[in-house]
Amino acid sequence: MKNILIIGANGFTGRRIVNELAANQAYNVIGCSLSNDIAPNQQHRFIRTDIRDATAVKSLLEEVRPHVVINTAALSVPDYCENHREEARAINVTAVEQLARACEQQGSRFIHLSTDFVFDGHADRLYVESDKPHPINFYGVTKLEGEQQVAEKCSNYAIVRVVVVYGKALPGQHGNILQLVANKLRAGETIRVVSDQWRTPTFVGDVARGVEQLLFHPGNGIYHLCGSDCLTIAEMAYRVADILQLDASLIRPVTTEEMQEAIPRPRFSGLSIAKAQQEIKYKPHTLDEGIKEMFS
């Protein structure tokens, strides 16, 4: 039985990975978070740990002796990161470096989740893993620095970039843009959504399955695990309205300038999944399939 340690196990993506892997008797799953377990059960063990504490990280890995460590923890709200830089760097960079060092010392494979926001959005095609990153906000800067720490410190690793992860949230978890759209439309409220920012939205179950395929994959490097549909955030909102038969007239498409976001976002950050399709047979849901499963 393989010991799998999942950091950020209370988070949206982390908990889905915990649940998917814990259902497989080949894995002994240990979840870790800064707060208490939001959904305790008999299928996984849980250890409360602050990954910003280097001593605590070292002790955690010595206790668990994981074959694989999966890090889903991050400070991921761009506006918050911009205004709380020390906190963002502590979680997105320093803690990642500490985890990477501990993984290398223990001989553990390290799978670290990252983001499309490492790119500036100036591309005219889907980004591939070998494209040079150039973040345009502090969140992207910290996530890129975290990636670099993993690549520098680890001899056995995978960096997984995801984009606009969506799916059904558990009580106590933050929602996502598609859930927000559905909630607003069901309440008869208008919602403003950006019509000139393109993404490749990622169903949370696909992240979990893709990460599982990378657990003991022999290759090191970066893997894009997202959806195959590349569309604007406004188009995503219209898909939700269409599939759930909600009032699409309540959706207000606006430009990036009209939205007046506090910090810049990439205009185009769609990621190519060709490498993952070829190397690990990654096959994501279409957006329509993901929305139907999310709201089933």
C-alpha positions in Angstrom: 0.0 0.0 0.0 1.3 3.4 -1.0 1.2 6.4 1.4 -0.2 9.5 -0.3 0.0 12.8 1.6 -2.3 15.5 0.3 -1.6 19.1 1.4 -4.6 21.4 1.3 -7.0 18.6 2.0 -9.8 20.9 3.0 -9.7 22.9 -0.2 -11.9 22.4 -3.2 -9.4 20.5 -5.4 -7.6 18.9 -2.5 -10.7 17.3 -1.0 -11.7 15.9 -4.4 -8.3 14.3 -4.7 -8.5 12.9 -1.1 -11.9 11.4 -1.9 -10.9 9.9 -5.2 -7.7 8.3 -4.0 -9.1 7.2 -0.6 -11.7 5.1 -2.5 -8.8 3.0 -4.0 -7.6 0.4 -1.5 -4.1 0.6 -3.1 -3.5 3.9 -1.3 -3.2 4.9 2.3 -4.4 8.5 2.1 -3.4 11.2 4.7 -4.9 14.6 4.4 -3.3 17.8 5.8 -4.6 21.3 6.3 -4.1 24.3 8.6 -7.6 23.7 10.0 -9.5 20.7 11.2 -10.9 18.1 8.8 -14.1 19.4 7.2 -15.4 15.9 6.3 -13.8 13.2 8.5 -14.4 9.6 7.5 -12.8 6.1 7.9 -11.2 6.2 4.5 -8.5 8.7 5.2 -6.3 9.9 8.1 -6.0 13.6 8.8 -3.1 15.6 10.3 -3.5 19.3 11.1 -0.2 21.1 10.1 0.9 24.6 9.2 3.1 24.1 6.1 4.6 27.6 6.6 6.5 26.0 9.6 9.6 24.3 8.3 10.0 22.2 11.4 6.4 21.1 11.3 6.8 20.1 7.6 9.9 18.0 8.3 8.1 16.3 11.2 5.0 15.6 9.1 6.9 13.8 6.4 9.0 11.9 8.9 5.8 10.7 10.5 3.9 9.8 7.3 6.8 8.7 5.2 4.8 9.3 2.0 5.6 7.7 -1.4 3.9 10.8 -3.0 3.1 14.3 -1.7 0.4 16.3 -3.5 0.3 20.0 -2.8 -3.0 21.7 -3.5 -2.6 24.4 -0.9 -2.2 28.0 -2.2 -3.3 31.6 -1.6 -5.1 31.9 -4.9 -7.2 35.0 -5.0 -5.2 37.4 -7.2 -6.5 40.7 -5.6 -5.8 39.4 -2.1 -2.3 38.3 -3.0 -1.6 41.7 -4.5 -2.4 43.4 -1.2 -1.0 40.7 1.1 2.3 40.0 -0.5 4.1 38.6 2.5 1.3 36.2 3.2 1.1 35.1 -0.4 4.9 34.5 -0.7 4.9 32.5 2.6 2.2 30.1 1.3 2.9 30.0 -2.5 6.7 30.1 -2.4 8.3 29.5 1.0 6.0 26.7 2.1 6.5 25.1 -1.3 10.3 25.3 -1.0 10.0 23.6 2.4 7.8 20.8 1.1 10.1 20.3 -1.8 13.2 20.0 0.4 11.4 17.6 2.7 10.2 15.5 -0.2 13.8 15.2 -1.5 15.1 14.2 1.9 12.4 11.5 2.3 12.6 10.3 -1.3 9.0 11.2 -2.0 7.6 12.2 -5.4 6.2 15.7 -5.2 3.2 16.7 -7.3 2.6 20.5 -7.0 -0.5 22.3 -8.4 0.0 25.6 -10.2 -1.9 27.9 -12.5 -2.4 29.4 -16.0 -1.7 32.8 -14.4 2.1 32.2 -14.8 1.5 33.4 -18.4 0.9 37.0 -19.5 -2.0 36.2 -21.9 -0.4 37.7 -25.0 -0.4 34.4 -26.9 -2.5 33.7 -30.0 -2.7 30.0 -29.4 -3.0 27.5 -26.5 0.1 27.6 -24.2 2.2 24.5 -24.1 4.4 23.4 -21.2 7.6 24.6 -22.8 6.4 28.2 -23.3 8.2 30.8 -21.3 6.1 32.1 -18.3 5.7 35.8 -17.8 3.2 36.6 -15.0 1.5 40.0 -14.9 0.2 40.0 -11.3 1.8 39.0 -7.9 -0.3 35.9 -7.6 1.2 34.6 -10.9 4.7 35.7 -9.7 4.5 33.6 -6.5 3.1 30.6 -8.3 5.9 30.7 -10.9 8.5 31.0 -8.1 6.8 28.0 -6.4 7.2 26.0 -9.6 10.9 27.0 -9.8 11.5 25.8 -6.3 10.0 22.4 -7.1 12.1 22.0 -10.2 15.3 23.1 -8.4 14.9 21.1 -5.2 13.3 17.8 -6.4 14.6 15.0 -8.4 11.2 13.3 -8.7 8.3 15.7 -9.3 5.4 16.9 -11.5 4.0 20.4 -11.7 0.4 20.5 -12.7 -1.2 23.6 -14.1 -4.9 24.0 -13.9 -7.4 26.7 -15.1 -10.7 27.9 -13.5 -11.4 24.7 -11.6 -15.1 24.1 -11.2 -17.4 21.4 -9.8 -19.6 20.8 -6.8 -18.3 22.3 -3.6 -18.7 20.8 -0.1 -20.1 22.8 2.8 -17.5 25.2 4.1 -15.6 25.4 0.8 -15.4 28.4 -1.5 -17.5 28.1 -4.6 -16.4 28.8 -8.2 -17.4 31.0 -11.0 -19.9 28.5 -12.5 -21.6 27.9 -9.1 -21.7 31.7 -8.6 -23.4 32.1 -12.0 -26.0 29.4 -11.2 -26.7 30.9 -7.7 -27.2 34.4 -9.1 -29.5 33.3 -12.0 -31.6 31.0 -9.7 -32.1 34.0 -7.4 -33.2 36.2 -10.4 -30.2 38.4 -10.0 -28.1 39.9 -12.8 -24.4 39.0 -13.0 -21.6 40.8 -14.8 -19.0 38.5 -16.5 -16.0 39.2 -18.5 -16.4 38.7 -22.3 -12.8 39.2 -23.5 -10.8 36.8 -21.2 -10.3 33.3 -22.6 -9.7 30.2 -20.4 -9.8 26.4 -20.6 -12.0 25.6 -17.6 -11.1 22.4 -15.6 -13.6 20.0 -14.1 -12.3 19.1 -10.6 -12.8 15.4 -11.1 -10.4 15.6 -14.1 -7.7 17.1 -11.9 -8.1 14.3 -9.4 -7.9 11.6 -12.1 -5.0 13.3 -13.9 -3.0 13.6 -10.7 -3.6 9.9 -10.0 -2.2 9.1 -13.4 0.9 11.1 -12.4 1.5 9.5 -9.0 4.1 7.0 -10.3 4.6 8.3 -13.8 8.3 8.1 -14.5 8.6 11.5 -16.1 9.5 14.8 -14.3 8.2 18.2 -15.5 5.2 20.3 -16.1 1.8 19.0 -17.2 -1.3 21.0 -18.2 -4.4 19.3 -16.8 -7.4 21.3 -17.8 -10.4 21.1 -20.2 -10.2 21.0 -23.9 -12.8 23.8 -24.5 -11.3 27.3 -24.8 -13.9 30.0 -24.3 -14.5 33.3 -22.6 -15.8 33.5 -19.0 -19.0 35.0 -20.4 -19.5 32.0 -22.7 -19.0 29.7 -19.7 -21.9 31.6 -17.9 -24.1 31.2 -21.0 -23.4 27.5 -21.0 -24.5 27.2 -17.4 -27.8 29.1 -18.2 -28.4 27.0 -21.2 -27.8 23.6 -19.5 -29.7 24.5 -16.3 -32.5 26.3 -18.3 -32.0 29.5 -16.4 -32.6 33.1 -17.6 -29.6 34.0 -19.7 -30.9 37.6 -20.1 -29.6 38.2 -16.5 -26.0 37.7 -17.7 -24.3 41.0 -18.5 -21.2 40.5 -20.6 -18.6 43.3 -20.0 -15.1 44.0 -21.2 -12.0 43.8 -19.0 -12.0 47.6 -18.9 -15.6 47.8 -18.0 -15.1 45.2 -15.2 -12.5 47.5 -13.7 -10.7 44.6 -11.9 -8.2 45.8 -9.3 -5.2 44.0 -10.9 -4.5 42.7 -14.4 -5.5 39.2 -15.5 -4.2 37.4 -18.6 -6.5 38.1 -21.6 -5.8 34.6 -23.0 -4.5 31.8 -20.8 -5.9 28.7 -22.5 -3.6 25.7 -22.0 -2.8 22.8 -24.4 -3.4 19.3 -23.0 -1.6 17.5 -25.8 1.3 16.4 -23.6 -0.9 15.0 -20.9 -3.1 13.3 -23.6 -0.1 11.7 -25.1 2.0 10.8 -22.0 -0.7 9.8 -19.4 -3.8 9.3 -21.6 -5.5 12.3 -20.0 -9.1 12.6 -21.2 -11.1 15.5 -19.6 -14.8 16.2 -19.6 -16.1 18.7 -22.1 -17.5 21.8 -20.4 -21.1 20.7 -21.0 -20.3 17.2 -19.5 -18.7 18.8 -16.5 -21.6 21.2 -15.9 -24.1 18.4 -16.1 -22.2 16.3 -13.6 -21.6 19.3 -11.3 -25.3 20.1 -11.0 -26.6 16.5 -11.2 
